[in-house]
Amino acid sequence: MGEESVGQARENGSGENGSVQKVRLENGLQILLKESHLAPVASFWIYYRVGSRNEAPGGTGISHWVEHMLFKGTERYPQGAFDKAVARAGGAFNGMTWQDWTTYFETFPAERIELALDVESDRMANAVFDEEETESERNVIISEREGSENSYRWLLNTEMQAAAFQTHPYRHPVIGWKQDLLTMCRDDLYEHYRTFYTPSNAVAVAVGDFDSAQMVERIEQYFGGLEAGPTLPAMRLQEPEQRAERRIVLRGTDQTSYFGLAFHAPDAQHPDFFALTVLDSILSGAKGMGLFGGSSSNRSNRLYRALVDKELAVGVSSSFMPTIDPYVFGFSATLAQDISHQEIEEAIWVEIERMQEEPVAAEELDKAIKQTKAQFAYSSESVTNQAYWLGFSEMIADSEWFDGWLANLEAVTADDIQRVAQSWFGRSKQTVGWYMPEA
């Protein structure tokens, strides 16, 4: 799937139904297009290459806050005007921030999709950062964070994440540290917006019932005149190798006990990524790998049988996700009554060492791969989800990574599973978290 100039896209005309076209405007805006004529619907997404990964101490949470501010409107679309326009057009919209990206999307009846291009190009350049609205949103975000702090599971995960990473910004929560949220000002937010919310730092994705050549013309009409934006420095921070286990003990008033375990794990483009994805499925069931993905039943999977069936835990899971830089492979459990954290930790390590010492049976491996493929299919059914996947893939890797997903998954072998378990999981590489109720 090569990248074309705008002129080439026009000459090629309509794209084949189901194929993906890749175009770049002169100002650097990257465009991904996929026609789908199964229903008269279209979805448009704008992804920005900015998230908590791009934040420094003193400014954590700024990407999430800026995302909120872009819902406050522009001069052409004052606050609330776009919401009403979407409702009248029978559409849906939202926005979200994650570690590696920020995105906004709209899904409309196909004939109304131009409204999405209009509003997204407008707020890419003309968002109003009103001082009073900024202060109001500060209170909203701090309240959101304080609501999360009511969960000791969330607090434990946050403490573990900060302990697992010494230098990389993945150590910061996406919502930010509270002290930073209290001290950042309107000018900080506006500078972040002008730096990262630009055509050269964005990917536009359109999927649905349209003609690709005409869609490129529309996108160029709305976005082509915007200034490219500054050239951003490459991320240079790399997390040093973990040489000693790290432990967190959190105490509080919640009478339920929680356990967490994390190991550093590779980025999405690492050769071991797909083997660890299948390993995760074997341990606790296949996941949808995205915001709109579900998960398969985990009752027959290894962690459930080893901990829940034996009444050591009332819930247990593993997790692994695609990211730009190396992140973590995690385990979590909710302890059954009168079970100690040490018992849970030892039970999980039994399953880890079993992975390291015994090849996975062919039947179990085949089941895990099939379940993961099914979750991939489920999370790619609608035009909204397809557009999400295309943009998400371009953020954390590239469209070729997305194209090769199924083939790379099917290529995983039992030897691969055993090798990555041995390579990435070790006692000296672990970050352990215990939440213990106060006496």
C-alpha positions as CSV (number, residue, x, y, z in Angstrom):
1,M,0.0,0.0,0.0
2,G,2.2,2.8,-1.2
3,E,1.7,6.5,-0.5
4,E,0.5,8.7,-3.3
5,S,0.5,12.4,-4.0
6,V,-2.8,14.2,-4.2
7,G,-2.4,14.4,-8.0
8,Q,-2.0,10.6,-8.3
9,A,-5.0,10.0,-6.1
10,R,-7.1,12.1,-8.5
11,E,-5.8,10.3,-11.5
12,N,-6.5,6.9,-10.1
13,G,-10.2,7.8,-9.5
14,S,-12.3,5.7,-7.2
15,G,-10.6,3.1,-5.0
16,E,-11.6,-0.5,-5.2
17,N,-14.2,-1.4,-2.6
18,G,-12.3,-2.7,0.5
19,S,-8.8,-1.6,-0.5
20,V,-7.0,1.2,1.3
21,Q,-5.5,4.3,-0.4
22,K,-2.8,6.3,1.3
23,V,-2.3,10.0,0.3
24,R,-0.4,12.9,1.7
25,L,-1.2,16.6,1.2
26,E,1.6,19.2,0.7
27,N,1.2,20.4,4.3
28,G,2.0,17.0,5.6
29,L,-1.5,15.7,6.4
30,Q,-1.6,12.0,5.8
31,I,-4.8,10.5,4.5
32,L,-6.1,6.9,4.7
33,L,-9.2,6.1,2.6
34,K,-11.2,2.9,2.5
35,E,-14.4,2.7,0.5
36,S,-17.2,0.4,1.9
37,H,-20.5,0.5,0.1
38,L,-22.3,-2.1,2.3
39,A,-24.3,0.7,4.0
40,P,-24.9,4.4,3.3
41,V,-22.6,5.4,6.2
42,A,-19.2,7.0,6.5
43,S,-16.8,7.6,9.4
44,F,-14.1,10.3,9.6
45,W,-11.3,10.3,12.2
46,I,-8.4,12.7,12.9
47,Y,-5.5,11.2,14.8
48,Y,-2.8,13.4,16.3
49,R,0.6,12.0,17.2
50,V,0.4,13.3,20.8
51,G,-0.5,11.7,24.1
52,S,1.0,11.2,27.5
53,R,4.1,9.8,25.8
54,N,4.9,13.4,24.7
55,E,4.6,15.0,28.1
56,A,7.3,16.0,30.6
57,P,7.1,16.4,34.4
58,G,5.2,19.5,35.3
59,G,3.0,19.1,32.2
60,T,1.5,15.7,32.7
61,G,-2.1,15.4,31.6
62,I,-1.8,18.3,29.2
63,S,-2.8,16.3,26.1
64,H,-6.0,15.0,27.8
65,W,-6.8,18.5,28.9
66,V,-6.3,20.0,25.4
67,E,-8.5,17.2,24.0
68,H,-11.3,18.5,26.3
69,M,-10.7,22.1,25.3
70,L,-11.3,21.4,21.6
71,F,-14.9,20.5,22.5
72,K,-15.3,24.0,23.7
73,G,-15.7,25.3,20.2
74,T,-14.4,27.8,17.7
75,E,-15.7,31.2,16.5
76,R,-17.5,29.4,13.6
77,Y,-18.8,26.5,15.8
78,P,-19.3,28.0,19.3
79,Q,-19.7,25.6,22.2
80,G,-22.7,23.3,21.7
81,A,-23.2,24.3,18.0
82,F,-21.5,21.2,16.6
83,D,-23.4,18.9,19.1
84,K,-26.7,20.2,17.7
85,A,-25.5,19.9,14.1
86,V,-24.5,16.3,14.7
87,A,-27.8,15.5,16.3
88,R,-29.8,17.0,13.4
89,A,-27.7,15.0,10.9
90,G,-28.2,11.7,12.8
91,G,-24.6,11.3,13.5
92,A,-22.3,10.3,16.4
93,F,-19.0,11.8,17.6
94,N,-16.4,11.7,20.3
95,G,-12.7,12.2,21.1
96,M,-10.2,10.4,23.3
97,T,-6.5,10.6,24.4
98,W,-4.2,7.7,25.1
99,Q,-0.5,7.3,25.7
100,D,0.5,7.5,22.0
101,W,-2.2,9.5,20.3
102,T,-5.2,11.8,20.5
103,T,-8.2,11.3,18.2
104,Y,-11.6,12.7,17.3
105,F,-14.2,11.1,15.1
106,E,-17.6,11.5,13.5
107,T,-19.8,8.9,11.9
108,F,-22.7,10.1,9.8
109,P,-25.1,9.1,7.0
110,A,-22.7,9.2,4.1
111,E,-24.2,12.3,2.5
112,R,-23.5,14.3,5.7
113,I,-19.9,13.4,6.2
114,E,-18.7,16.8,4.9
115,L,-19.8,18.2,8.3
116,A,-17.0,16.2,9.9
117,L,-14.4,17.6,7.6
118,D,-15.6,21.1,8.2
119,V,-15.5,21.0,12.0
120,E,-12.3,19.0,12.3
121,S,-10.4,21.4,10.0
122,D,-11.8,24.3,11.9
123,R,-10.8,23.2,15.4
124,M,-7.4,22.0,14.1
125,A,-6.6,25.7,13.5
126,N,-9.1,27.8,15.4
127,A,-10.0,26.3,18.8
128,V,-10.9,29.0,21.3
129,F,-9.0,28.5,24.7
130,D,-11.1,30.9,26.8
131,E,-9.6,31.6,30.2
132,E,-12.8,30.9,32.1
133,E,-13.5,27.7,30.2
134,T,-10.0,26.6,30.9
135,E,-10.4,27.0,34.6
136,S,-13.8,25.3,34.5
137,E,-12.3,22.3,32.7
138,R,-9.5,22.2,35.3
139,N,-12.1,21.5,37.9
140,V,-13.8,18.9,35.7
141,I,-10.5,17.0,35.0
142,I,-9.4,17.1,38.7
143,S,-12.8,15.8,39.7
144,E,-12.4,13.0,37.1
145,R,-9.0,12.1,38.6
146,E,-10.3,12.2,42.1
147,G,-13.1,9.9,41.1
148,S,-10.5,7.4,39.8
149,E,-8.6,7.7,43.1
150,N,-11.6,6.2,44.8
151,S,-10.6,2.9,43.3
152,Y,-7.7,1.2,45.0
153,R,-7.2,-1.0,42.0
154,W,-6.7,2.2,39.9
155,L,-4.3,3.5,42.5
156,L,-2.3,0.3,42.6
157,N,-2.0,0.2,38.8
158,T,-0.9,3.9,38.8
159,E,1.8,3.3,41.4
160,M,3.0,0.2,39.6
161,Q,3.2,2.0,36.3
162,A,5.3,4.8,37.9
163,A,7.6,2.2,39.5
164,A,8.0,0.1,36.3
165,F,9.3,3.0,34.3
166,Q,12.2,5.2,35.6
167,T,12.7,7.5,32.6
168,H,10.1,7.0,29.9
169,P,6.9,9.1,30.0
170,Y,4.8,5.9,30.0
171,R,5.3,6.2,33.8
172,H,2.8,9.0,33.9
173,P,-1.0,8.5,34.0
174,V,-2.8,9.8,30.9
175,I,-5.0,12.0,33.1
176,G,-1.8,13.5,34.6
177,W,-0.5,13.9,38.2
178,K,-2.8,16.1,40.3
179,Q,-0.1,18.6,41.2
180,D,0.5,19.3,37.5
181,L,-3.2,19.7,36.9
182,L,-3.3,22.3,39.6
183,T,-0.5,24.4,38.2
184,M,-0.8,24.4,34.4
185,C,-2.3,27.5,32.9
186,R,-4.2,28.5,29.7
187,D,-1.0,29.5,27.9
188,D,0.6,26.1,28.5
189,L,-2.4,24.4,27.0
190,Y,-2.5,26.7,24.0
191,E,1.2,26.2,23.2
192,H,0.7,22.4,23.4
193,Y,-2.2,22.8,21.0
194,R,-0.2,24.9,18.5
195,T,2.7,22.5,18.7
196,F,1.0,19.2,18.2
197,Y,-2.4,19.8,16.6
198,T,-1.2,20.4,13.1
199,P,-1.5,18.8,9.6
200,S,2.1,17.6,9.6
201,N,1.4,15.8,12.9
202,A,-2.0,14.3,11.9
203,V,-3.6,11.4,10.1
204,A,-7.0,11.7,8.6
205,V,-9.0,8.5,8.1
206,A,-12.2,8.1,6.1
207,V,-14.0,4.8,5.7
208,G,-17.5,4.3,4.2
209,D,-19.8,4.9,1.3
210,F,-17.9,7.5,-0.8
211,D,-15.8,7.9,-3.9
212,S,-12.1,8.0,-2.9
213,A,-11.0,10.6,-5.4
214,Q,-13.9,12.9,-4.4
215,M,-13.1,12.4,-0.7
216,V,-9.5,13.4,-1.3
217,E,-10.7,16.6,-3.0
218,R,-13.0,17.4,-0.1
219,I,-10.2,16.8,2.5
220,E,-7.8,18.9,0.5
221,Q,-10.5,21.7,0.3
222,Y,-10.9,21.8,4.0
223,F,-7.4,21.0,5.3
224,G,-5.0,21.8,2.4
225,G,-4.8,25.6,3.3
226,L,-3.8,25.0,6.9
227,E,-0.1,25.7,7.8
228,A,1.9,22.5,8.2
229,G,3.1,23.3,11.8
230,P,6.5,23.0,13.4
231,T,8.9,20.1,12.9
232,L,8.8,18.1,16.1
233,P,12.0,16.5,17.6
234,A,12.1,12.7,17.7
235,M,11.5,10.9,20.9
236,R,15.0,10.0,22.4
237,L,14.1,8.7,25.8
238,Q,14.6,4.9,26.1
239,E,13.8,3.0,29.3
240,P,16.9,1.3,30.7
241,E,16.9,-2.4,31.3
242,Q,15.3,-3.4,34.6
243,R,17.9,-5.3,36.7
244,A,16.1,-5.6,40.0
245,E,12.5,-6.5,41.0
246,R,10.4,-3.6,42.3
247,R,7.6,-3.9,44.8
248,I,4.7,-1.7,45.7
249,V,2.6,-2.2,48.8
250,L,-0.5,0.0,49.0
251,R,-2.9,0.0,52.0
252,G,-6.4,1.5,52.3
253,T,-10.0,1.2,53.4
254,D,-11.2,-1.1,50.6
255,Q,-11.6,-4.5,52.2
256,T,-11.0,-6.4,48.9
257,S,-7.3,-7.3,48.2
258,Y,-5.7,-6.8,44.8
259,F,-2.6,-8.1,43.2
260,G,-0.6,-6.8,40.2
261,L,2.5,-8.0,38.3
262,A,4.2,-6.4,35.3
263,F,7.1,-7.1,33.0
264,H,8.6,-4.8,30.4
265,A,7.4,-5.9,27.0
266,P,8.2,-5.0,23.4
267,D,6.6,-2.4,21.1
268,A,4.2,-3.2,18.3
269,Q,6.8,-3.6,15.6
270,H,9.1,-5.9,17.6
271,P,9.4,-9.4,16.2
272,D,8.1,-10.9,19.5
273,F,4.9,-8.8,19.6
274,F,2.6,-11.4,18.0
275,A,4.0,-14.3,20.0
276,L,3.3,-12.4,23.2
277,T,-0.2,-11.5,21.9
278,V,-1.0,-15.2,21.5
279,L,0.6,-16.0,24.9
280,D,-1.7,-13.5,26.5
281,S,-4.7,-15.3,24.8
282,I,-3.5,-18.6,26.2
283,L,-3.2,-17.2,29.7
284,S,-6.5,-15.3,30.0
285,G,-8.4,-15.2,26.7
286,A,-8.2,-13.2,23.4
287,K,-8.8,-9.5,23.6
288,G,-10.0,-7.0,20.9
289,M,-6.8,-5.0,21.0
290,G,-8.6,-1.7,20.7
291,L,-11.1,0.7,22.3
292,F,-14.0,-1.1,20.6
293,G,-12.8,-4.7,21.1
294,G,-14.3,-7.2,23.5
295,S,-12.8,-10.3,24.9
296,S,-13.4,-14.0,24.7
297,S,-14.6,-16.1,27.7
298,N,-11.6,-16.9,29.9
299,R,-13.1,-19.8,31.9
300,S,-11.1,-22.4,30.0
301,N,-7.8,-20.5,30.0
302,R,-4.8,-21.1,32.1
303,L,-5.0,-18.4,34.7
304,Y,-8.7,-18.9,35.3
305,R,-8.3,-22.6,35.9
306,A,-5.2,-22.1,38.1
307,L,-6.6,-19.3,40.3
308,V,-10.4,-19.0,40.1
309,D,-11.3,-22.7,39.8
310,K,-9.0,-23.3,42.8
311,E,-10.7,-20.5,44.7
312,L,-7.5,-18.5,45.2
313,A,-9.0,-15.5,43.3
314,V,-12.4,-14.3,42.3
315,G,-11.0,-12.7,39.1
316,V,-7.7,-12.9,37.2
317,S,-6.4,-11.6,33.9
318,S,-3.4,-10.8,31.8
319,S,-2.9,-7.8,29.5
320,F,-0.7,-6.8,26.6
321,M,-1.3,-4.0,24.1
322,P,0.4,-2.5,21.0
323,T,2.4,0.7,21.7
324,I,5.0,2.9,19.9
325,D,7.7,2.2,22.5
326,P,8.2,-0.8,24.8
327,Y,5.4,-1.0,27.4
328,V,4.4,-3.8,29.8
329,F,2.9,-7.2,29.9
330,G,0.6,-7.2,33.0
331,F,-1.2,-9.6,35.3
332,S,-3.9,-8.7,37.8
333,A,-6.0,-10.6,40.3
334,T,-8.7,-9.9,42.9
335,L,-8.0,-12.2,45.9
336,A,-10.5,-14.6,47.3
337,Q,-11.3,-14.2,51.0
338,D,-8.5,-15.4,53.4
339,I,-6.0,-15.9,50.5
340,S,-2.6,-14.2,50.9
341,H,-0.9,-12.1,48.2
342,Q,2.1,-14.6,48.4
343,E,-0.2,-17.5,47.5
344,I,-1.5,-15.5,44.4
345,E,2.0,-14.5,43.4
346,E,3.3,-18.1,43.6
347,A,0.3,-19.4,41.7
348,I,0.9,-17.0,38.8
349,W,4.6,-17.8,38.7
350,V,3.7,-21.5,38.4
351,E,1.9,-20.7,35.2
352,I,4.7,-18.4,33.9
353,E,7.3,-21.1,34.6
354,R,5.1,-23.7,32.9
355,M,5.1,-21.5,29.8
356,Q,8.9,-21.3,30.0
357,E,9.5,-25.0,30.5
358,E,6.8,-26.8,28.5
359,P,5.8,-26.2,24.9
360,V,2.2,-25.3,24.4
361,A,0.1,-28.1,22.9
362,A,-0.9,-27.7,19.3
363,E,-4.6,-27.7,20.1
364,E,-4.3,-25.0,22.7
365,L,-2.1,-22.8,20.4
366,D,-4.6,-23.2,17.6
367,K,-7.5,-22.2,19.8
368,A,-5.7,-19.1,21.1
369,I,-4.9,-18.0,17.5
370,K,-8.5,-18.6,16.3
371,Q,-9.9,-16.7,19.3
372,T,-7.6,-13.7,18.7
373,K,-8.5,-13.7,15.0
374,A,-12.2,-13.7,15.9
375,Q,-11.7,-10.7,18.3
376,F,-9.9,-8.9,15.5
377,A,-12.8,-9.5,13.2
378,Y,-15.4,-8.5,15.8
379,S,-13.6,-5.2,16.5
380,S,-13.4,-4.4,12.7
381,E,-17.0,-4.9,11.7
382,S,-18.5,-1.4,11.4
383,V,-17.0,1.5,9.3
384,T,-16.4,3.3,12.6
385,N,-14.3,0.5,14.0
386,Q,-12.5,0.0,10.7
387,A,-11.5,3.7,10.6
388,Y,-10.4,3.4,14.2
389,W,-8.1,0.4,13.4
390,L,-6.6,2.1,10.4
391,G,-5.7,5.3,12.3
392,F,-4.6,3.4,15.4
393,S,-2.3,1.2,13.4
394,E,-0.7,4.2,11.7
395,M,-0.1,5.8,15.1
396,I,1.7,2.9,16.8
397,A,3.3,1.3,13.7
398,D,2.1,1.7,10.1
399,S,-0.5,0.5,7.7
400,E,1.7,-2.4,6.7
401,W,1.6,-3.6,10.3
402,F,-2.2,-3.6,10.0
403,D,-2.1,-5.4,6.7
404,G,0.1,-8.2,8.1
405,W,-1.8,-8.7,11.3
406,L,-3.5,-12.0,10.5
407,A,-0.5,-13.5,8.7
408,N,1.8,-12.7,11.6
409,L,-0.6,-14.1,14.1
410,E,-1.0,-17.4,12.2
411,A,2.8,-17.7,12.0
412,V,3.3,-18.0,15.8
413,T,4.6,-21.4,16.9
414,A,4.8,-23.2,20.2
415,D,8.6,-22.6,20.1
416,D,7.9,-18.8,19.8
417,I,5.6,-18.9,22.8
418,Q,8.2,-20.7,24.9
419,R,11.0,-18.4,23.8
420,V,9.2,-15.1,24.5
421,A,8.1,-16.4,27.9
422,Q,11.8,-17.1,28.7
423,S,13.0,-13.9,27.3
424,W,10.6,-11.4,28.8
425,F,9.5,-12.8,32.1
426,G,12.1,-13.1,34.9
427,R,12.2,-12.6,38.7
428,S,14.6,-9.7,38.4
429,K,12.4,-8.1,35.7
430,Q,9.2,-8.0,37.6
431,T,7.3,-5.1,39.2
432,V,4.9,-6.4,41.8
433,G,2.0,-4.6,43.5
434,W,0.0,-5.7,46.6
435,Y,-3.0,-3.8,47.7
436,M,-3.8,-4.8,51.3
437,P,-6.8,-3.6,53.4
438,E,-5.8,-1.7,56.5
439,A,-6.4,-3.8,59.7
